[in-house]
């Protein structure tokens, strides 16, 4: 009898023990808006978020499609890069006043509705400067929108200033496909898992290249044995 009680007690303790949470990865597919939503994205889990460049032909349409797929949407806000490097049309620049910059961000948020966060598109010059970052974060603070620093330069001050404004924030930990081939993407996915295990949650930015979307679809079932996919809102930290 005592043995049965002991075994029952151990079983109850085992059942009551908390299950260790899996490390988490939040994927963001950047650079959407120039075309309608790629069909391949619809085949990906809804936890994968999308980031849309404003003032592109299909910015609002892609946002509405993403929302219909139960995906979270980010605003991929174009920012100035150094002279001699590519510049996105309608980028925020150092030449803008506070009023001009905030007006442009407001219009971008109107064109890409219901965003949970903003991340910078390019911006390796602008994100080094405190004043424009304060202007942007002030507006996002008013609207309770988070910020993800894409970290296009190690000199960025964007995430630090987002924290100063009390924004829910995080940073990009892995770029998945700056060399868009299957072998490189697979290696970056392994790096993403390592980062997730180290940090608890890792933010991974990818692009809508066919090879990226095909590799993701093929690799995700195996990846999800080790990590949990989460929408970007669950990677934002106050």
Secondary structure, 3 states (H helix, E strand, C coil): CHHHHHHHHHHHHHHHCCCCCCEEEEEEEEEECCCCCCHHHHCCCCCCEEEECCCCCCHHHHHHHHHHCCCCEEEEEEECCCCCCCCCCCCECCCCCHHHHHHHHHHHHHHCCCCCEEEEEECCCHHHCHHHHHHHHHHHHHHCCEEEECCCCCCCCHHHHHHHCCCCEEECCEECCCCCCHHHHHHHHHHHHHHHHHHCEEEEEEECCHHHHHHHHHHHHHHCCCEEECCHHHHCEC
